[in-house]
Amino acid sequence: MAVSPVGREIDRVDGRKKVTGQATYAADHKFENLAYAYVVTSTVPRGRIKEMDISAALGAPGVLDVYNPDKANNRNLGLTMPSMTPPLGHVENYPPLEDWEIRYRGQAIAVVVAETFEQARDAAGLITTTYETTPARLSMEDNSPGVPASIPGFPPFSFTKLAPGVASIDAALAASEVVIESSFHQPVQHHVAMEPHAAVVTWEGKERVTIYTGSQSPVAAQLLLAGRLGLPPANTRIVCTYTGGGFGSRVMSWNDAILAAGAARKLGRPVKLVMAREQVFTMVGHRGHVNQTVKLGASRSGVLTVVSHDCDAERPAVGGWPLLPAREVSDSLYKTPNLHVAQRFVELDMPPTWAMRGPNEAPGAFAIETAMDELAVATGVDPVELRLRNYATVGPEDGRPWSSKHLDECYRVGARRFGWSARRAKPRSRVEGEWLVGMGMATAIYPVARQAASARVELLRDDTAAVASGTSDMGTGSLTVLAIVGADSLGIPVRKVTPSVGDSALPPGATAAASGATQSTVPAIQDAAAAVIEELKKLAVSESKSPWHGADPKSLTYRDGKLSGGGRSMTFGRLLSTVGRSSVQATVNVQHDPEIVGRYSWHSFGAHFCEVRVNRFTGEPRVARWTTVVDVGRVVNAQTARSQLIGGVIWGIGHGLLEENRLEVATGRLAASNMADYMVPVNADIPEIDVHWLDRPDPQIGGLGARGLGELGTVGAAAAIGNAVFNATGIRVHETPITLDKLLQ
């Protein structure tokens, strides 16, 4: 192989199947005698079911059965709540259809199974339910401040670091020459993956199950579903060869898979359950409400003396992801002698929350990066220069050195590519016809997630290789990464590598979350490739039909798919054919050294620059230009890296300008739970996006020096928009989304 494929523009190996409709997603799996399930959900936010009349549904055409919490008549599904650590791994902290209690509006209360989807859906509409309601906790304001954030088994999430002789954060603020204090609000947001959550389930008897469902982690899904079904994990197989988006919503399995599996076991035949889009908005975790207050103290020249970040985040009583907006953002971004982070949970009777692209970092960065822009205005220091004056050369919280950091170069390269020097500091200085034009910028930061991962590399007699790891590809390009790294490690063309992901039967892989799949999987593939080459050498010297029989394995060399030594050379495929073997393989598990992990602060970095136009008469904001420059270590595939960064920025534009699901406090209803009312960006909302990476391999991370980038593009993007809106209009908005009603004055 003359040229390594690493870092080049490589087409997705699964691209043709996806664009031609040959890719098989969860709901595409077909089995003989397949039945269809439909979920019935609650219409009150809190209380208890008094009566559920299912008689009409049971008598409807094609209905096979109806399952609900009625244990007396054996209608419940017998799902369990196993002991798991950490608690957030449960997703929801009760088994579905376990009792008659209503914990939130949209909770699953029954499942109808019929011969067709339409029959199941129509019969579900015939079920009538009456409730005893109790008051629900639904208002962040009425229930704030929350309790200090804590999760068993995790270190404290709040801390204060003070300079010598400083009595308190308040004292440090009082002594500062310039003080900025701003409060921020973010409403409920949703993942809105293209593929609705779905599951198709088949059983072998009552003890072995295969579940076809979208997942970001086959291993995590296997453990959770095995626990809910009361099975050993080895008897539970998860298949997610293709997953149509996740963004955090498929890190764990939800009630589509749990209920379908329970119904299929009860009924004794395969069952398919596809959530309606409205059900996805409630039954699948969302990014919760969060209120934040940032206080900055600084000198008149803009040098920070205090960073204080307080957060109150929604924490549903039913469980879910704990939102911690200040972690890995305000505690990691800027050099300051006094640092305070306080994070609290506000318990509400809401559907479960869950991680969503840049889960803590995106809302946290909106707050701190908006406040930094306000500090730039107050001190008269250019926003880029302000960040350089407060550049952290070590981790601000603990003083550890960075594994690698070139954020200052991101600022400078981004400013040059964007044309930042043309920015006018005074708001409303640039008017073009009916449009006010402004420029804004913000920093992006995201922690490096280092996970254990396994990979298998197999050499075949046709001179091809198979690379497998039980990670997931939800459109991020993981499958192609396996092919690229396998080809690079073995010295063969990418077309000769067959990658496999998305199956719990494969070697346990990294979860496709926290931007950690690539950086965790690459070292495992490299080590497995090295191990299989050693196995090939052992085979060459131990097999009597081999030309190297009896030789010292150390005398053999491997290069570009060929084994050489003693004046002989042949491809691995020819050797396998010669000795009568179909293949040779090796599986390796890579665990990261905790000493090395603890030695450094691990993050990826970036800088966003954008131009926003705001209509002088209607208040309509539009993003006109965008440049993002990132420091993410080495890039494995330039094509998918670019797509991931652009996709992340588009997410940030959605958060900044469009996305919210308002809660009706009187009813517990999330009012925009459909794709007509919940606004996500479309092509007309997005300008050309210029993304650039520095391509500086991280020398400490191992493998190729690659770090994660899938979520980095989202972090700080909404703040860059808000800062540009201020530069255009002079109006500072502290609440997302930044809609025209907030700009009409």
N, C-alpha and C positions, 0 to 999 in steps of 0.2 A: 504494500500500500504506500504509494508515493507521498500522498498528502493526508494528514490527519483530518477527519471530518469535524473534530471539535472546534466550535466557534464559527463554523461556516453556515451558509444558508442551506439547510436540509429540509426537504419536504416531509411532512408528516407521513409516517409509514401507514397510518390508518386513514389518511385523507381521502383516498378514492372511495373506500367503502362508505365513508360518512356522506360524501356529496352525491353518491349514487343510490343511497338508501339501503345499502347492503348491511350496514352496521346494525346489530341486534341489541336494542336497549331493553330495559327490564320488561316493559309491557308488551314487547314484540315476541316474547317466548310463547310458543304454542304447544299444548299437550292434548292428548286425547281425553275426552270427558271433562274438559276444563269448565269450571263453574266461575261465576263472577260475583264479587262482593261489593257492597256499597255501604258507606258509613253514615249513621244518623248522629247528629251532633246537638248539643244542648243549646237552648235559646235564652238562658238566663245566666248571669255571671256567677251566682253563688246560691247554694241552697241544697235542696234534696228532691229527688223524684218521688212524688206521691203515688202516681199511677202511670203505667205505660201500657196502652192498648195495642197489641200487635196482631189481633185476630184478623183484621182486614188484610194486613200484609201477608200473613201466613196463607190466606186463601187466594191471594193474587196469582195470576198465571205465571207459571215457571218458577215460583219461589220454592226453594229447597228447604230453607230454615231461616230463623231469625235468632240471633244471639244477643243477650243483654245480661245485666247483673243478677238475673233471677236464678239463684242457686237451688232453690226449692224444686224447680222444674227442670234442673240440669241444663239451663240455657247459657250459663256463663262458660267462658273458654278455659278456665282452669289455669290462667297465667299466674306466674309467681313474681315475687320481688326479692331476688337473691341479694346476698350481702356482697357489695362490690366497693372497691376503693379506686379513685376517690368518689364521693357521693355524686358529683356532677356527672359521672359516667352513666348514671341511671337514666338520663334525659328527663323523664318525669318520675317523681318519687312515689308512684303508686301504680299497680298493674291496671291496665284498661279493663273496663267492665267488671271491676272487682266489687263495687258497691254502688249504692244509689246516690252517693254524694256528688254534688256539682261544684267543681272547683274553679271553673272559668267558662265563659261563653265560647262555644265552639268545641267543647270537650266531647269525645266519642262516648255515646251512651248506648248504641246498638249497632249491629251489623246484619244486613240482609244479604243472603246468598241465593242466587237464582241461576237459571240456565243461560241467560244473556245479561249483558250490562244494563240494557234498557229496562228489562223486567226487574232487576234488582233496584235500580234507581227509582222506578215508578212505585214499587212496593214500599220503598223507604218513605215516600211521601204520604203513605196511608197510615203510618204510625202516629198516634196522638199521645202526647205526654203532658201531664200536669205536674206542677212543682210547688213546693213550699220554699219560698225565697227568704234569704237572710241578707242583711246589708253587706255589700262588697267593698273592699278597699281598692279603689281604682284611681284615685288622684295622687299624683306625686307630691303636689303642694300640700294637700291635707295630711299626708303621712310623713312628710319630711320634718327635720332631718332624720336620716336613717340611722341604723346601728352600725358601728364600725365593721368594716368588711372583714370576714374571717371564714376560712374553710378548714375543717380538720385535716391535719397532715401537711398544711402549707404554712410558710412563714408569714408574719404579719404583713399586711398590704399598706399600712400607713407608717410613716416615720418622719422624724425631724432631725436635720443636721444643722448645727449652729457653729459659727466661727467662735474662736476663743474670746471670752469676755462678753459675749452677746447673751442676754437673758432669755430672749424669746423671739419668735418670728415677728410678732407685733413690734417689739423694740427695734428690730432690724429695719422694718418698714418705716418706723417713725424717724429713724436716723438717715434714711435715704433721701437724696436730693430730689428725685423724681419718683412718683408712685403711680402705677397703673392698677386699677381694680375693675374687673369686668366679669359679668355673669353670663352664662351661655346655656342654651336649651337645645336639645335634639329630641325629636319625636321618634315614634316607632318606625323602623325601617325593615325591609324584607329582602330576601335573597333573589327571588323571582328567577330561579333557574329555568332554562328552556324546557327541560323534561319534567313533567309533574312527578311527584313522588308516587312510586308504584312498586308492587311486588307480585311475583308469580311463585307459588309454593308447591312443591311436590314432596310426598312422604314415601319412605319405604317402611311399611308397617307403621308402628307408633314411635319408633325409636331413632330413625334417621331421617333427616330433612335436608332438602336443597332449596335455597331461597334465592331467586333471581331478583335483584333489587339494586338500584343505584346506590353507590357507597363511595366515600372517600377513604375508607379503611376497611378492607375485608376482615382483617383480624379483629378490630374493635366491634364490627357488626356481628361477627361470629360469637364473640364472648357475650355481648349483650343479649342477642337473640337466644343463644343456648341457655343463658340464665333465666330468661323470661319463660322459656318453654320447658324448663326443668330437665335439660339434656346435657350430656358432656359436650364440650366444645368439639371434640373429635367427631361427634355424630351430627354436627351442624355445618353445612357447607354454604358459603356465600359466593355467588357468582355475579360480578359486576364488570364484565368485559368492557362495556361501554356505559358511560355515565354522562348524562346530558346537563352538566353543570352542577355545582354544589355550593361553592363560595362559603363553606362552613356548614351549610344546612344538612349535609350528608356525612358529617364526621361520625355521627352516631345514627342508629336506625330509629325511626319513629313508628307511630302506630299503624301505618300502612302495612309494614312487614310483620309487625307483631300480631295484629289482628288477622291478617291473611293466613299466617302460619297456624294460629289457633283454630281458625275456621276450617282450614284444610284438614287438620288432624281430626277435628270433631266430625267432619262430613265424610272423610275417607276418600277424597278425590282432590285433584289439583284445583287451586283457587287463585284467581287473579283479582287484585284490588288496586285500583287506580284512584287516587284522590282527585276530587274536583278541584279546580284552581282555587276557589274560595276556601276550601278545606285546607289547602296547602298554606294559605295565609294565617290560619289559626292553629292547626294541629302540628305544624312544623315550626320550630323555634324562630323567633325574630330578634333583631337588635332592639333592645329596650330603650325606654325613656332615660335620659341622663341630664341632670342639671350640674353645671360646673361653675366654679368661681376661681379665677386666676388673679393673683396679686404679684406684681413685679416691682421691685425696688431697684433703683439704678442711680449712677452719678449723672450729672448733666451731660456728660459725653457719651452716655449710653452704656456704660459698663455695669453689668448686673451686680447687685449686692444681695438680692433676695429673689427666689422663685418659690411661690406658694400656690398649690393647686389642690382645691377641695372639690370632691365629686359626690353626688348622690345619684345612685344608679338603681333602676328598677330591678328587683329580685323577686320573681313570682314565687308564691307559696308552693307551687307544684314543682319548683326546681328549674334547672337549666343552667346555661352558661353565666358565670359571674362577670359582669362588665366592670372593668377596672381601668378607666380612661387615662389615668395619670401614669400608670406603670409603663415602662419602656419608652416614655415620651418626655414628660417634664422631669423625670428623674434621670434622664440620659442625654438630653440635648445640649444644655448650655452650662458653661462654667459659672459657678456662683458659690460664695462662701456660706450662704444660708439657704437651705433647701427644705421644703415642707411638702409632704404629700399626705392627704387625708382622704380616704375612700370609704364610703358608707353604702349600705344596701337598704333600700326601701321596699319592704315586703308588700306586694300587691296581689290581688286575685285576678291575675292575667294568665294568658297562655304562656307556656314556657319560653324563656329567652334562649338564644344560642349564639355561638360565635358567627360573625359575619365579616367578610373580607376586611382585614385590618380591624379586628373586633374591638380592641381597646384603643388602638393607635389612631384610627381615623377620627373618632370623636374627640380624643384627647388632643390631637394635633390641631383640630379646628380651634380649640380654646387657646392653647399656648401660642400658636402661630398668629392668631388674630391679635392677641395681647402684645406680642412682639412687634407687630406692625403699629399698634397704638403707641408703643414706646418709641418707635422710630419717628412717628409724627411729633410726639411730645418733646423729643430731644433734637429734632432736626437732622438726625443721622440717616443716611440712606439705608433702606432695609437690608441690603446685602452686606454693606459695611458693618451694620449693627451686629449681624450674626457672626461676622468674622472677628469683631472685637470681643465676642463672648464665646469664641470657639473652644470647645472642650477637648483637650489633648489626652485626657484620661477620663474614665467613667466618673461623672459628677457625684454619684451616690457613694461609691466604694473606692474610688481612686485606682481601679484596675486599668492597665493599659488596654487599648483596643487591639483586637486580633489583626485588624487592618482598617484604616480610615483615611479617605481622601475626599471628605465632604467639602473642604475648602476649594478643591479643584472643581467639584460639581458646581459650586456657586460661580466661579469665574468662567468656566466653559459655558455654563447655561446662560449667564448674563451676556456673553459675547454672541452666542448663537441666536439669542432672542432679540438682541438689540436693546438691552436694558438702559443703555446710556441715553437713549432718546426719551426716557420717562420724565415727565414733569411732576415734581414733588407736590405742587399745589393742586388740590382737588378742583375738578371742573375747569381745568386749564385747556383741555383739548376737546373741541366740539367739531363734529363733522356732520353737517346738515342737522337732522333731527336726533343724532346720537351723541351722547356723552361718552368719551373714550378714556379708559383708564388701564393702568398696568399694575399687576400685583405679583408677589412671589411668596413662597413658603418653603419650609424644609420638610423633607420626608425622612422618616427613620423607622426601621422595623427590626425586631430582634431575630437573631439567628437561632433556628430550632434544630438542634442536633439530636437525632433519634437513632436508636439501634435499628439495623436493617439487615436482612438476609438476601442473598441472590444466588442463583444457580446458573452456571455456564456449562453448556454441553456442546462438544464437538462431534459432528456427524460425518459419516463416510462419504457424503457428497460434497465435502469441503464447505459446508455451511455450519453455522452455529446457532444454538438456541439460548437466549438469555431470558431468565424468568425471575420475577420478584413479586410478592403479593402486595404490592402497592396498588394505586388506582390512577386512572387517567380520566379526569372529568373534563377533558378538553384542553388541559394545560400542556400536553405534549410529553408526558412521562413515558409513554410507549416508545416514542422516537428517541428519547434520551437513552433508554436501554439499548436501542440499536446502535446509536452513535458511540456510546462508551464501550459497548461490547466490541464494535468494529475497531475502535481505536486501540483497545487493550490487546486484541488478537491480531491486529495488523491486516485485516481483511476488509473488503468493501462493505458499506452499510447494507447494500442489497442482499448480502449473504448472511445477514443476521436476522433471525426471527425472534422478536421479543414477545413476551407474555406478561400480562398484569391482570388484576381484577378477579382474583380467585383465592379464597382462603385455603385451597389445597396447595397453592404454591408456597415456596419459602416465605415466612413472615416478612412483609415489607414495611416500609415507613408509611405512616399516615399522610395522605395528600392534604396536608393542612399546615398552617403556620409557616407557609412558604418553605417547608422543610423536606419535601420529597426528593428533590434532585440532589441537594447537598448531602442527604443521608444515604441515598441509594448509590451514588457514584462510587464511593470507596468500596462498597460491598461488591459491585460488579468488577471493579479493578482487582480486588483480592481474589474473587472467584475465578477470574480469567487467569491470574497468576497460578492459582492452585490447580486449575485444569491443565495448564501447560506442564506442570510438574507431574501430574498424573499421566499425561501423554508420554513424557520421558520414561517414567517407570514402566509403562506398557511396552515401550520400544525396546527396553533392555531385558524385559522378563519373558516376552513371547518368543517362542522358538522360531516362528516364521518371520520374525522381524530381522531386517539386515543388521540391526544393532544389538541383537541378542547377546547377552553377557557383557556388554560394554558398561562403562561407568556412566551413570546418568549425568554426571557433571561434565562429561566430555561432549554432551549434546547441546546445541543451541537452537532456540526457536526464534524465528523472525518472519513476519508477514505471511503467516499461515503455513510455514514450512519448518520441518525439523532437519537439522544438518549436523554432521559429525563424521569423522573418519573418511572424508572425501565423498560422502554420500549426502543426498538431499531428496526429500519428498514431502508432499503436502500432508497435512494431518489426515485428510480424507483417504489418500492413497495408503497411508500406513494402516489405518483402521481396516480398510478393505484387505490389505495384505495379511493381516493377522486374524481376519475373520470376525472383527468386532463391528457392531453397528454404531457405537458411540462410546465416548468417555466423558464423564462429567465430574463437577465438583460444586459443592454448596458451602458458602462461607457466611458467617454472621459477624457483623462489625459492631462492636460496642465502643463508644467514645470514652477515652481516658478521662475520668472525672478530675484528675489533677490538672490536665491541660485545660479542660472546660472551665475550671474554677480560677485559672490563672489570668484569663482575659475577659474583657467586655466584648460581647459578640453582637454586632449589628450590621445591617446594610443601610446605606444612606442615599439621599438624593435631594435635588432642588427643582422646584416647579416655578415656571414663569408663564404668566398668561395675560392676554389682553381681553378686556370685557367691554362691550358696548351696551349702554343703557339708554333706552328711548326717552327723550326729554318729556314727551307728552303722555306716554302710556306707562312708563316705568318698567317696560319689558327688558330684562337682562339677557344678553347673549354672549357666549364665549366666542371670540373671533380668531384668536391665535393661541398656540400652546407649545412650550418647550419644556422637556423634562430631561435632566441629566442625572444618572445614577452611578453609584459605586457599589457593585454587587459581586466583586470578585471576578472570576472568569466565567464567561458565558459559554454554555455547552452548545446550544443551537441558536444562532442569530435570528433565525426566522421566528421561532416560537417565543424567544425572549422579547423581541420587538412587539409581537402580538400581545403578550402578557402585560407589558408595560403600558401599551396603548389602552388595553382593556381596563387596567387599573385606573388610569386617568379618567376614562369614560365613567367608571363607577364614581370617582370623585366629583365629576361634573353632575352626575345624578344626585349625589348627596347634597351638593352645594346649591342646586337650583330647583330640583324637582321632587325628591322622594320624601313622602311622609304618609303615615296612616293614622289619622286622628281617631282618638278613642272617644266614644260617646260615654261620658262618665255616668249618665243616668241608666244606661242599659248594658254596659260592658262590651258593646259592639265596636270592633275595629271597622270604621266606616268605609275604608277604601280597599277592601279585601277582594279586589278583582283587577284584571289588567286594563280595564277601562278607566278606573278611578285612581289606581296607584300608578303614578307617572314615573316611567323610566326613560332614559335618553333614547332617542331614535336618530337615524342618520342626519336629519335636519338640525339636530341640536349640537352636532359635533363638528368642529373645524378640523383642518389638517393638524395632526399632532406629531411634533418632532420629538423623537426620543433618541437618546444617545447614552452609551455606557462607556466607562473609562477602561474597562477590561484590565483591571489590576488584580491578578490572582491573590487570594488571601493565603499567606504562607503558613498560617496556623491551622487551617480547617481540614487539611488533608485532601486526598483525592486530587482533583484538578484545581483546587482553590476556588470552587464555585460556592456562592451564597445564594439564598433565596431572593426572588424578585416579584413573585406573583401578586403580593399585596402591597408592596412598597409604593407603587404608582398611585394607589388610592389615598395613602396617608399624606395629609397636608394639602391635597388638591382643593378641597372645599375652602380651606383658609386662603389659598392663593386667589380663588374667585372672590371671596369676600373682601380681601385686601384690594383687589382691582376695582371692585364695585365702589369702595370708599374713594379710591383715587379718581374714579370717574365722576362721582356724585357728591362726595363729602358726607354721605350717610353711612354710618357704621351699623352693621347688622350682626347681632349676636345669637341669632336663632336660625337653624337650617329647617327647611330650605329657604334660600333668599329669593322670595317671590315678589312680583311687581307691587303687590299691596304694601310691602314694607318699604318700597322706594318712592311711593307717591307722597309728596309733601307740599 
